[in-house]
Amino acid sequence: MSDARPLFKRVAIIGLGLIGGSLAAAIRSNGLAQTVVGADKRREEADLGKQLGIIDEVAASVQDAVQGADLVVLAVPVKATRAVLEELRPWFGENAILTDVGSTKTSFVEDVKAVFGSLPANVIPGHPIAGSEKSGIRAANRELFRNHKVILTPADAVDNSDVARLKSLWEGCGATVLTMSVAYHDEVLAATSHLPHLIAFSLVDTLAGEDENLDIFRYAAGGFRDFTRIAASDPVMWHDIFLSNREAVLRVIDHFSHDLDRLRTAIADQDSATLLQVFSRAKAAREHFSKMLSGQAYVTKNPQKQVTFRLQPGGCVNGDIRVPGDKSISHRSIMLGALANGVTEVKGFLEGEDSLATLQAFRDMGVTIEGPDAGYVKIHGVGIHGLQAPRGPLYLGNSGTAMRLFSGLLAAQNFDSELTGDDSLTKRPMGRVADPLRAMGAVIETGEGGRPPLKIRGGQTLTGIHYDMPVASAQVKSCLLLAGLYAKGLTSVTEPAPTRDHTERMLEGFGYHVHRDAATSSVAGGGQLTAAAIDVPADISSAAFFLVAASIAPESDLTIRHVGMNPTRIGVINILRSMGANIEVLDERVIGGEPVADLRVRSAELSGIDIPEDQVPLAIDEFPVLFIAAVCARGRTVLRGAEELRVKESDRIQVMADGLKAVGVETTVTPDGIVIDGGQQMQGGVVNSHGDHRIAMAFSVASLRATDVIEVNDCANVATSFPDFVELARRTGIRIDAEGEE
């Protein structure tokens, strides 16, 4: 037993099967309670549990178990819950916590209300996502819950301290604890657990009745055995689960039956297009969510894996590299390709999590997309009015670009939609797109403070407007132009300063005219898009880390190939050159309407500057690493007019200032910028990136001029914009290790 102070004095576990027994063993072995008492209708199971050291005491009855307990856990079959509740109610203490381990939560809550007359504040339904084909007290395993999830579904009136204690108990058993509503839990489990079990039971039962049943099972491959393994689960338990979660299970069965009928018809009619659409979408969805979640489910509630960058000081940067494709162009290539008539082929697509989330969202709306395969994607466009209603919320990961652009596209569809994202994205302001879209006639509901999720009502008629943007933002401009494709009349946007114009260029490339007059861009609704070929240039935002790295590290000479040189994106080059950077632009050319070039950068003595405000929107994503350049420069660098940096994945001005302070550099933060006195020596230290990929990569560059090891925490999101950053950084000479990666 652990010497830690127990969370509970007396834990009563009613039902000593696999889950109840395993929980008792885990609580005892981890010292989470002073006493664990067990009760089971099979007295011999309880006695065996005492002999095996799984429980401390055997209760002769439910009354004996519950009296004096400060935590009561029901681990009985779902259909037995109400009877046990009736038996324990007279003895259940008002200061105790009652929870369960059942797979359906609606039925548990209904049983509690039927017995208690209401749902008491000290009742917290729970469900550990763990199990085995084995059953009974002999199968108890104190490690059963380690690295598995436990879902708690507390009511609004619950005491938060009770939830915290129960959460700590499960975490003490090695589990990760999530919370969600009762209804959402049952919907999720019906789709991810209950339906697969039902199919496995049905398939094995069907094949067992075939004449050649012995040969079917004799020659079955591993995939069949793996899938049907769950048909060996306890039939009584699953009988109870399906009857208890009836409504949610029936809904998902109906969806599955409809889709299975569609596949049958496609095979009968030799409809290869439908088969390809379903199979490619399913394969990609499986791979996409596996990458995003690293094998974890319950996407919207799951904390991300922790990755820490450990960076040794010093080094130089050399080589000949190509960084990943431009994220902004990758997003837009999928969006416009999906809405075009015909097949769009994309080369150089960025296979980062943000771009893949956009791709998956269009698959969820009925678009057949092949790939990505080494950056190649083939999109079978459905036309501007061909999208289909998704079955659930569209999950966009960490991508503010995707959410803002999607809101414009979906505002005029004939179906309702909901846009969600990870914890970082749910903190990003969306009123800046929702408000002008509402002025066009859209009906959009945002979360608290104008933040995600966004719920968009379908069937609205949009009318074109003129919008003067208060803050320069390519995302807002693009959102309104995309909505304008569907609006009556003309939609025009005037920006206060130039921003990236990828949407305008790509619309033209797909044959949709965009009128551009100085700072104003306009589109007329009612047109069509025609499929096009797209070669995505390397992302200048990703190249920026290496431009700064080779500039500040001594004896560096680096060439970066095929970099996008859109005039609205080259602020980072203009600023670095103004600081004295040695950057050559080689082999300039135009590919697919976008200018590209190779960049050669060598070590240089940098000088601090007042950054011209007209360059700020052209380098808005590159400032974290430009701050590192400023620290290494002689003299003072002043940034003004950069309020936009405060509402990125993090408050990038403050987070960078905090990170620089952690490595010994003092700065002065202003409401719209920062003042950095160059020539300060960066030391070692621990930096919190706050989950912002650009912060993490900026401090990776900083290590080149540090005197000691820099550790950067919370770096998992680097994969959202720059897959293989660590490998490429190592290849060029940055001394980086990533701890916690898969």
N, C-alpha and C positions, 0 to 999 in steps of 0.2 A: 504494500500500500504506500501511496505517496504521503509525505509529511504536510502537504498543503491543507489548509483549513477546508473541511467539507462544505459543499454548497447546501446540503440538506442534512437534517438530523435523521429522518426516517423516511425511506422511499418504499412504498408498497407497489409491487408489480403484480397485477392480476392477470394471470395467463402466462405460463412458463414454456411456451413453444420456442421456435427458433429466435424470433425477434425479442420476446420478453426475456428469455433466458440469456441471450447475447447482451441485452442492455444491462441486466443484473450483473453479469460477469464484468462488463466494461466499467460500470459504476464502482464495483468493489475493487477491481485491479487498479483503478486510477484515483481511489480515495475520495470520491465525489460525494459520499454519504457516510454517516456514522453507522447506520444499520440499513441493510436491504432485506426486506421481508417479502416472501413470495407466497402466492396462493394460486391453486389450480384445481379445477374440478376433478382432475385425476390426482389424488393424493400421492400416489407413488411417484409421479413426476416431481412434485414439490420435495418429497423426501430425498429423491435422487439428486435434486439440485443442491440440497443441503450437504449431502455426502460428497458431492463433487466440488464443493466450495464456491458454488455459483451464487448462493444466497446465504445470508446470515441466519435467518429464522424461517421456519415454516409456519404459516398461519392456518389455523384449523378452519377458518371461514373468511369470507370477504369482510365481515365486521371486524374480526381480529386483525386483519391486515390493515384496514383503513384507519381504525381508531389510533389517534396520535401521530399519524403520518403527515408530513408537510409536503409531500409529493405523492400523488397516486397516478399510476400509469396503467391504462387499460390496454392489454395486449391479447385480447380475445377475438374470435371470429366476428366479422362485422355484424352478422345477424344475431349474435349473442349480446351485443352491446347494451341494448335497452334493458334486458333482464338484469345484467350486472349493475347497471346504473341504479335501478330500482332497489337492488340489494344494498348498495353502498351509501345511498343518499342519506339515511338517518345518521350515519356515523362520520360523514365527510365534514372536516373542520372548515370553518369559514376563512381561516388564514392559510389553508392548504391550497396547492395547485393541482388541478386535474388535467391530464393530457391523455392522448392515445397514440397508437401507432398504425391506425388503419389506413387503407389505400383510398378510401372515399371520405370526404370531409362533410359534404352536405348531409349525408345520412347520419353521421355522428352528431352534428349540430341539431338536427331534427330530433334525434333520440334524447339529447340533453334537454332540449326545450320541453319535450313531452313529459319527461320525468321531473324536472326542476321547475317547470312553468315559465322559464325564460333561459337565456344563456348567461349564467353568472360571469362576472368579470374575471374570476379566477380559473376559468376553463379556457385552455389554450389547445386547440386541436393540433396534432402533429402527424408527420408521416416520414419515416426514414426510408430513403430510396436504396434499399439493400435487401439482399435475400440469398436464398440457396434452394436447390431442389430438396435438400435434407430438411427434416422437421423434428420437433421434440427437443427436450432438454439436453439430450446427448449431442445435439448439433450446435449447442450454444458456443459462440465464438466471440471472445472479448474484443477481437480486432475487426468484427464484421462491419462496423460503421466507419472505420478509418478510411479517409479519402473518398467517402461517399457523402451524398447530400441528405440533409434532413429539412423538410419543409414545415414551417409553422404557419398557421392561418389564424392569427389572433383577431378578435373582434375590435372594433374601434374603441369600445369602452374598457378594454383590458388595462390592467395596471402594467405600465412599461417595466417596472422593476421585476415583476413576475416573468415577463417575456425575457428579460436579460438573464435572470437566473436559469431559466429553462434552456436558453440558448447556450449559456456557459456549460451546462451539464452535457449537452450534446457535443459541444466543441471539445470538452474534456474527454469524450469518447473517441475523438479524432475526426468528427464529421464537420462538414461545412454547412452552416445553417442559412437558409433563405426564408423570406417571408413573402406571402402573397395572399390574395383573397381566397375564401372557400370556393367560390364559383370558378375562379380561374384555375385553381389547383385541379378541380375535377375535370375541367375541359382539357388541360394539359395532359393529365394522366390518362384520360380516355384515349387520347391520340397516341401518346408515346409508350404506354405500357399496356393498357387494357386491350386495345385493338390488336396489337401484335400477339398477345396471348390468345385472344379469340381466334385469330387466323391460324395460329400454330395448332391449337386444339382441333379446329375444323379440318385443316389439311391432313393431319395425321389420321383423324377419324375417317376421312374420305378415302385415303390411300389404303388404310387397313382393310377396307371393304372391297378392294379390287381383287380380281382373281389371281393376279400375279403379285399379291402383296408381299410375299417373302422375298421375291427377287427385287421388288422396288426398294425395300429396306436394305437388302444385302448389297446392292450396287449403288446406293445413295452416296453422293460425294460429301465432302466436308461441309460445304455450304448448307446442304439440306439438314445435316445433323446439327449444325450450329443454330439454324433458324428454328428447328422443331424441338430443340433441347428444352425450351420453356413449356412444352406440352407435358413435361414430366412434373410440373408443379402440382401443388395440392388441389385436387378438383373441388373439394368442399369450399376452400377459401375462395377460389375464383368464381364458383357459383354464387357465393355471397356478394362478391365485389360487383359482378355484372348486374345483379338485381338491385344492389344499393346505388350504383352509379348509372342507373337505367337511362335517364334522359341524355346525359352527355355521351354515353356509349352509343346510343341509337343515332345521335346526330353524326358522329364520326363514322359509324357503319354505313349510314346513308351516303355520305360523301365518298367513302371507299367503294361502295357498290356501284355508284354512278360512274366513277372513274374506271372501275373494272369492266363495266358494260361497254364503256367507250373504247377500251383496249380490245375487247372481244370483237366489236364492230369493225375496228380498224384492221384487225387481222383477217376477219372474214372478207372485208372489202379490199384487201391488199393496199390499205391506205398508209403508205410509207411515211408521208409527211407527219401524220399524227403520232405514229410510233416513234419517229425520230424526236419529235418535240417532247413527248413524255419521258423517253429514256434519257435524252440529253439533259433535260431539266432536273430529273431525279438524280442523275449521276453528279451533276454540277452542284446541286443543293447539298448532297451528302458531303462532297469534298469541301464546299464553301463553309458550311457550318462546322465541319471538323477542324478546318484551319482556324476559324475565328474563335472557336471555343476550346480548342485543344482537347477534344473529347468530352467537353462538359455540356450539359443540357441546361434548359431553363434560362435562355439567353438574356432576357431583359433584366433578370434579377441576379445573375451570377457575377461575383467579383472576378476580375481578370487575374490571370496568373501574374506573379511578381517576377520581374526581370531587373537585374541590377547590372549596370555597366561599371567595370573596374578598369581604370585607365592608368597605365604607367606613364610617368612624365618623359618629355623629350621626344626626339625623333625628327625625321625629315620626310617629305612627301614626294614620291616620284612614280612615274608609270604612264600608261596610256589606257584610259578607261572609258566606258560608257555607262552613265547612270541610268536608272529606270525611266520609263516613259512618263511624260507629263501627266500628272493626275487630273488636272482641269480638262485637258483634251480627252483623256481616257473616259472620264465621266460623260462628257458631251457626245463622244462617238457612239456610246451605247444608247444614250437617250434619243438622239436624232436618227440613228440607224434603226432603232425599234419603231419609230414613227414614220419611217420612209416606206415608199413602195419599192419592193425589190430586195436584193440581197446586198448587204454592206459588208465588205471585208476590211478588217482593221489589223494593221501590223504595229508592233511596238507597244501594245496595250500594257498598262501598268497592272501587274497582278498583285496589288496590295489589297488589304482588307477593305478599304474605303471603296475602291473601284469595283471590287468583287461584290460588295453589298449592292451597288447600283445595278450591276449585271443580274444579280439574283432577284432583285425587286422586279425587273422587267420579265424575267422568267415567271415570277409569281403572277404576272398580269397577262400570261398567255403568249409571250414572245419566245420563239425557238431561237436559241443562241448556242452555237457550237464553239467549244473551247472554254477558256483560253488554253492554248498550247504554245508554250514558248513565245507568248505575246501575240499570237494570232487568234483572232476572234471572227466568227462568221455569224452575222445577224440576219435572220429572216424577218424583214420588216412587215408590220401588220397594217401600215397606213396610219394616218393621223387620227383616225377615229376607230382604230382596231383593237385598242387595249381592252382587256377583260377584267372584271372585278376580282381582286385578290380575296382569298378566303379569310385572311386575317390581317393584322397590322403589317406594314412593310417596315422591316428592321434595317436601319441604315448605319448601324455601327457607330463610328465616331465622326461621320462625315457631315459637317455643316453645309458644305457645298451641295451634296446630294439632297439634303432635306429642303434647302431653300429652292433649288431648281425643281424638285419634284412637286413642291407646293404649287408652283405655277402651272406645271403640266397637268396636275390632277384637279385643279380648281374647276375645270370645265368638263370633266368626264361625266358620263351618265351614271356613275356608281359612286357610293360612299367609299372613303378610304381613310386610313389612319397611318401616320408616320411616327415611328419610334426610333430610339437609338440607345446607346450605352449611357452610363452615368455621366460621362463627360458631355455628351451631346445634349442631355436633358437640362444642362445648365446654360445652354447657349440661347441668346434672345432670338425669337422668331417673329416678334411684332413688326420688325422692319420689312418683312415680306407679307405678313398677314394683313396689315393695315391697308397698303395700296391694293392688294388683291380684293379686299372687301369693297374698296371704292369701285372696283370693276364689276362687282356683283357676286363675288364668291362668298360662300358661307363657311367660315373656318373657326373652329374652337381650339384655343391653345390651353396649355396647362397654366399653373400659377405663374404670374409675372410674365406672361407672354412666351413661356418656354414650352418645349415639347412635353408630351406628345401633341401632334397636330391632328385634329379630326376634321376632315373635309367632306362636306355634303355634296353629293353628286346631283346632276340634273339642273345645274344653274346656267343661266344665259349670261355670258360676260359681255361687257361693253368696253371698248377701248377708251383709255384715258391718256392724258399727258401727265407725267410725274417728274417733278424736280426733286432729285434725291438730296436729302439733307447731308448725307455722308457718302463719300465715294465708295461704292461697293459693287464689284463685278457680279457677286452672287445675287444681289437685289435686282440689278439691271437685267441679268439673264433670266431670272424668275419672271419678271414682267414681260419680257420679250417672248418667252415661251408661252405664257398665258395669252399673249396677244395673237398667237397663231390661231387661237380658238375664238377670239373676241370679235364682236361686230365693230366694223370701222377700224380706225387707226389707233395703235398703241405706241406712244413715244416716251422715251426716257432721256432726261438731261442729267448728266453727271457733273458734279462740281470740280472734279479733277479727273484726268484720264485713268481708266482702269483697264484690266485685261479684256481683250475683245475677241476671245476664242469663240464665243457663241455667235457673234455677228459673222465672223469669218466662216465658221462651219455651216451656218444656215445658208450662206451664199454657196458653199461647196455642195450642199444638198439641193441646190436650185431654188431656194426661197429668198426672194429679194429683201434686203435690209437697206433702208434709206439712211444714209449717214450724213449729217450736216453739223460739222464742228463737234460740239459736245453732246449732240442729240442723235439717238438711234431710234428708228421707227420701223414697225412692221404692220402690214394690213392683214386682217384675219381672212380665213377661208381658202388659203392656198394648200399646196401639196408638197411633200418632200420626195425627192428621188434618190435612190440608193447611190452611194459613192464609195470610192476606195480611200482609206485613210492610213497614213504612215505617221504614227505618233512620235514626235521628236522627244529627245531626252529632256527631262524636267529641269529647268534652270533653277528651281527652288532646291532640288536635290544637288545639283551641281554647285550651288552656292557654298555648301559646307566644304567642298574640296577647293573651291576658288580661294576661300579664306585660309584654309589649312596650308596650301602651297605658298600663299603670300606671307604668312607669319612664321613658318618653320624654316630655319636656315638650310641652304643648299638644296632647295626643292625645285623640281621641274616636272610639271604634270600636264598631260594633254587629255582633254575631255571631249569626246566625239559626239557629233550629231545633236548639239544642244539647241533647244528652241530659242530663237532670238526675236520673238514677237516684240515690237516696239513698246507694248504696254507691260512687258515683263522684265526689261533689262535694267531696271533701276539698280539692282545689286552690282552690275558691272559698272554703271555710270558712277555710283558712289565709291566703289573700290578704286576705280581709276582716279577719281578726284582725291582720294587719300594717298595716291602714289603707287597703286598696285601695278604690276607688270603683267598685263593680260593682252595677249594677241588674239585677234579674231581671224580665223583662217577658213578658206573654202566656203564662203557664204553662198547659200543657194536657197531656193524656195521649193518646198515639197508639200503637196496637198494644200496649198494656200498659206502655209506657215513657213516663215523664214527660219533656216537652221544654219549652224556653223560649227566648226571645231574651235575649241578654246585652248590656248597654251598659256599657262600661268607659272611664273617663277618667283622666287623669294624677292621681297622688296622691303625697303624701309617705309613704313606707312606714317602718315601725319594726320592728326585730328582735324576735323572740319565741322562747320555748321552744315548739316545735311539739308540741301534745298528742299523746301516743302513740296515742290512739284514732282520730286522723285519719290516721295513717301508712298503714294498709292502704287507706284511701279515696283516697290520692293517690300510690300507689306508683310509677306511671309518670310522674308530673309533677314529681318532685323535681329532675331536672337543671335545668329552667327556674326552679323555685322557688329553687334556689341562686343564680341570677342575680338574682332579686328580693332575696334576702338581702344580696348584695353592695351593692345600691343603697339598702338601708334604713339608717336610723340605729340604731346599737346592735347588739347581738349576737343572732344566731339560732342555736339549738341543736336539732339533730335527733338523736333517740335511737330505738331499737327498729326500725331499718330494715335489718336483716341481709339481707332479701330483695333489696335493691338490689345486693348483691355478686354475685348470680348471674343478673343479667339479661343482655342482649346483651353487656354488658361489666360489670366491677366499677364500677358507675356512681358510687359514692362516690369511689373512688380516681381514676378517669379524670376526673371533674369537678374534683377537687382539683388534679390535674396540669395540666389545662387552665386553671384559674384562675391557677395559679402562672405559666403561660406568658404570661399577660396582666397579671402584676404583682400578683396578689391572693394573700395568705397565708391559709391555713386550717389547722385542726387536725382531722385524721382520727381517729376513734375506731372501735373494733371494730364498733359498730352504728350509726354515724352520723357527724356532722361538726359542727364549730363554725365559724361564719363571723362575723367582725366586720365590720359594714357600714360604709359610708363610704369604703372604699378605692377609689382611682381605677383603673379598668380601662384598661390601655394597649393598644397593638397587640401582635401576637405570632402565633406559629404553634401551632395546637392540633391534636393528633392525636385524632380521635374514636374510634379503634379500631373503625371500622365500625359504630358505634352511632348510629342515626338520631336518637335524642333528644338525644344529646350535640351532634351537628352542628347541630341546630335551636336548641338552647339558646344556643350561642355566636353564632348568627345574631342572636338577640335581644340578646345582650350588646353587640353592636356599636353599638347605639343610645346607649350610655353610655360608649363607649370613646373614647380620644384619638387613636388611630391605626388603621391597617388591621389587621384580624384575618383570618388565613387558617386555614381548618379543612380538614384532610386526611381522606381516606377517607370521603367522604360519599355514595357510591353507594347505600347502603342506605336513604337518606331515602325513596326511592320505595317501600320496603316498607310504610310506614305512612301516608305523606302525599304522594300524587301531586300534582304541580303546586305544591309548597310554595314553590319559588323564585318562580314567577310571582305567587302570592298575596302573598308577602312583599313583592315589589317594588310590587305594587298598593297596599299599605297604607302604604308609605313606608320599608321596610327596604332599604338600599342594598347589594344582594347580586348577585354574578355567580357562575355555576357554570361552572368550567373543566373540560373533559373530558366534558361531556354530549354525547349523540348529537345 
